[in-house]
Amino acid sequence: MTLATVPDELQGCWQRAWIEFADGTRDDTSLVIWLQLPSLMADVRLSADAVALGAAGLTGFADCSLAQLQLLAASESSAGATSCTPIAVGADGVHRATASWTSVVGFQAVSAFPEPGLLEFGADGTVMIERAPSGAYVEEWRLVPGSRDVLEHAVLANGGEWYRAGSAGVFVHDRRRAAAALDCEFSLARLGPDDAFVIEASTLPWRVGAVVALALG
């Protein structure tokens, strides 16, 4: 049994609504999904243009143009562990905590978000604001309904790792040492009507539509 390093309120599947940077620019179109288990975490971060490559009919890196490869290379997806302080209620009644992350598999060699996150939870716990202590960014996260019903992690027979929060899952497989420099898979999957998890967005866009093989290693 894994020792919990985050409070219950942080666990589940969170989808980012928007992020605003210190210069005033805002991104509310990228797909950013954060699955938080009692300690382990995985997130998928893809621009809207990168997500659209899933419908482009690509079959592998050889099909990609330079511009498409650059889109894929920009992903900030990662997997690792989270630690978080207990949630405290301030004099203003706002629930706050501070979280930090340790990346085990990162799509980028250097994280673009190295700071801890200052978290503020809404009244019903389904909306969370995260701020960088430096003021570099502020973002809004929304809890996916029912995503705390099942929280699990597994190492699979194909060498990948599986993170699940309710009906959402993230499959992570880093093959870069043996293959192409971009061959690091972070795939977001949703539970379908046949109790199978089907990939709907991925750093390997030709994987969209595939069923995640959940055989254990």
Legacy VTK file of the C-alpha trace (Angstrom):
# vtk DataFile Version 3.0
C-alpha trace
ASCII
DATASET POLYDATA
POINTS 217 float
0.000 0.000 0.000
1.394 3.375 -1.058
1.677 5.987 1.661
-0.466 8.999 0.769
1.502 12.214 0.344
-1.415 14.383 -0.758
-4.758 15.102 0.960
-7.943 13.482 -0.308
-9.112 16.805 -1.726
-6.265 16.823 -4.282
-6.834 13.303 -5.551
-8.685 12.539 -8.769
-8.574 13.733 -12.357
-8.221 17.463 -12.877
-8.646 19.224 -16.218
-7.116 22.643 -16.689
-9.557 25.338 -17.776
-6.920 27.995 -18.441
-3.478 29.286 -17.546
-2.461 32.948 -17.494
1.179 33.980 -17.523
2.851 37.005 -15.954
2.869 38.844 -19.290
-0.917 38.578 -19.511
-1.079 35.882 -22.186
-3.687 33.200 -21.585
-4.045 29.656 -22.907
-7.512 28.137 -22.660
-7.298 25.794 -25.655
-4.550 23.313 -24.730
-5.522 19.898 -23.397
-4.036 19.521 -19.923
-5.132 16.594 -17.762
-3.633 15.872 -14.327
-4.300 12.516 -12.676
-3.444 12.616 -8.988
-3.331 9.387 -6.997
-2.574 9.247 -3.247
1.081 9.944 -4.100
1.829 9.187 -7.756
0.734 11.495 -10.553
0.726 11.707 -14.333
-0.305 14.505 -16.634
-0.831 14.935 -20.354
-0.136 18.375 -21.808
-0.793 18.957 -25.504
-1.556 22.080 -27.488
-4.826 22.116 -29.426
-2.833 21.780 -32.659
-0.980 18.747 -31.302
-4.279 17.134 -30.265
-5.607 17.719 -33.804
-2.799 15.546 -35.206
-4.733 12.559 -33.851
-7.106 12.978 -36.801
-4.395 13.638 -39.388
-3.968 10.023 -40.476
-0.351 9.782 -39.345
1.099 6.298 -38.878
4.470 7.181 -37.345
7.239 9.743 -37.123
8.139 9.200 -40.792
4.758 10.683 -41.781
5.307 13.882 -39.794
6.429 17.158 -41.281
9.001 19.255 -39.454
6.212 21.507 -38.173
4.279 18.501 -36.856
7.374 17.126 -35.120
7.889 20.518 -33.485
4.295 20.449 -32.206
4.831 17.011 -30.661
8.188 18.009 -29.180
6.590 20.887 -27.245
4.620 18.654 -24.859
5.262 19.216 -21.148
3.736 15.879 -20.051
5.255 14.179 -17.021
4.784 11.444 -14.446
6.165 11.078 -10.945
5.031 11.895 -7.426
3.394 14.770 -5.592
3.825 15.952 -2.044
1.411 18.416 -0.503
0.954 20.165 2.811
-2.285 19.583 4.742
-5.090 21.877 3.638
-5.500 24.814 5.983
-8.393 27.256 6.220
-7.266 30.881 6.276
-8.871 33.772 8.108
-10.642 34.591 4.849
-12.211 31.127 4.785
-10.215 29.960 1.758
-8.808 26.411 1.812
-5.124 26.457 0.873
-2.190 24.058 0.486
1.221 23.955 -1.174
2.173 21.150 -3.552
5.472 20.158 -5.136
6.318 17.565 -7.761
9.108 15.113 -8.484
9.248 13.966 -12.101
10.301 10.377 -12.853
9.454 10.485 -16.566
9.360 13.936 -18.140
8.783 14.661 -21.800
11.136 17.619 -21.405
14.598 17.315 -19.924
13.999 20.472 -17.877
10.574 21.289 -16.454
8.957 24.551 -17.503
7.147 24.559 -14.138
9.858 23.982 -11.489
8.164 25.914 -8.675
5.822 24.520 -6.051
2.153 25.307 -6.571
0.128 27.437 -4.176
-3.307 25.843 -4.245
-6.684 27.369 -3.376
-9.811 25.215 -3.334
-13.326 26.450 -4.075
-16.203 25.989 -1.675
-17.281 22.600 -3.041
-13.738 21.360 -3.774
-14.300 20.902 -7.506
-12.442 24.029 -8.633
-8.820 24.674 -7.752
-6.635 27.690 -8.457
-2.894 27.130 -8.657
-0.386 29.976 -8.458
3.377 30.068 -8.854
5.084 31.739 -5.864
7.057 33.899 -8.312
3.903 35.109 -10.030
4.937 33.388 -13.279
1.478 31.911 -13.801
-1.962 31.293 -12.376
-4.222 28.504 -13.598
-7.646 27.068 -12.929
-8.283 23.333 -12.594
-11.655 21.563 -12.528
-12.261 18.145 -11.013
-13.719 15.571 -13.402
-16.901 14.156 -11.790
-16.535 10.621 -10.441
-12.771 10.580 -10.872
-12.127 9.593 -7.261
-14.120 6.365 -7.507
-11.078 4.325 -8.611
-7.479 5.433 -8.086
-4.834 2.983 -9.256
-1.355 2.566 -10.694
0.117 -0.491 -12.405
3.224 -1.545 -14.312
2.084 -3.279 -17.485
3.473 -6.235 -19.397
4.436 -4.026 -22.347
6.771 -1.984 -20.160
4.495 0.977 -19.724
2.834 2.373 -16.624
-0.878 2.936 -16.114
-2.428 5.647 -13.977
-6.201 5.675 -13.474
-8.605 8.079 -11.814
-12.221 7.058 -12.351
-13.049 6.875 -16.043
-9.808 8.592 -17.109
-6.416 6.977 -17.478
-2.927 7.949 -18.576
-0.575 5.444 -20.193
3.121 6.337 -19.944
5.885 4.560 -21.847
9.359 6.026 -22.327
11.143 4.283 -25.203
13.601 7.057 -26.064
16.740 5.120 -25.161
15.971 2.450 -27.727
14.181 4.423 -30.415
13.566 7.939 -31.712
14.192 10.986 -29.545
10.445 11.770 -29.387
9.350 8.205 -28.608
8.012 9.007 -25.149
4.339 8.189 -24.922
1.842 9.983 -22.751
-1.630 8.922 -23.819
-4.930 10.052 -22.314
-7.590 7.331 -22.409
-11.252 7.265 -21.425
-13.346 4.333 -20.312
-15.644 3.246 -23.127
-18.932 1.309 -23.161
-17.094 -2.016 -23.493
-15.118 -1.410 -20.257
-12.037 -0.711 -22.367
-9.879 2.379 -22.144
-9.578 4.023 -25.560
-6.881 6.611 -26.288
-8.277 10.009 -27.216
-5.096 12.141 -27.208
-1.410 11.265 -27.234
2.120 12.497 -27.725
2.118 9.733 -30.370
-1.003 10.849 -32.308
-1.252 7.642 -34.355
-2.176 5.901 -31.102
-5.521 7.744 -30.929
-8.353 5.242 -31.093
-6.252 2.344 -29.784
-7.280 0.340 -26.734
-4.825 0.411 -23.830
-3.549 -3.110 -23.153
-3.902 -3.472 -19.388
-2.170 -6.854 -18.958
0.024 -6.630 -15.860
3.767 -7.089 -15.983
LINES 1 218
217 0 1 2 3 4 5 6 7 8 9 10 11 12 13 14 15 16 17 18 19 20 21 22 23 24 25 26 27 28 29 30 31 32 33 34 35 36 37 38 39 40 41 42 43 44 45 46 47 48 49 50 51 52 53 54 55 56 57 58 59 60 61 62 63 64 65 66 67 68 69 70 71 72 73 74 75 76 77 78 79 80 81 82 83 84 85 86 87 88 89 90 91 92 93 94 95 96 97 98 99 100 101 102 103 104 105 106 107 108 109 110 111 112 113 114 115 116 117 118 119 120 121 122 123 124 125 126 127 128 129 130 131 132 133 134 135 136 137 138 139 140 141 142 143 144 145 146 147 148 149 150 151 152 153 154 155 156 157 158 159 160 161 162 163 164 165 166 167 168 169 170 171 172 173 174 175 176 177 178 179 180 181 182 183 184 185 186 187 188 189 190 191 192 193 194 195 196 197 198 199 200 201 202 203 204 205 206 207 208 209 210 211 212 213 214 215 216
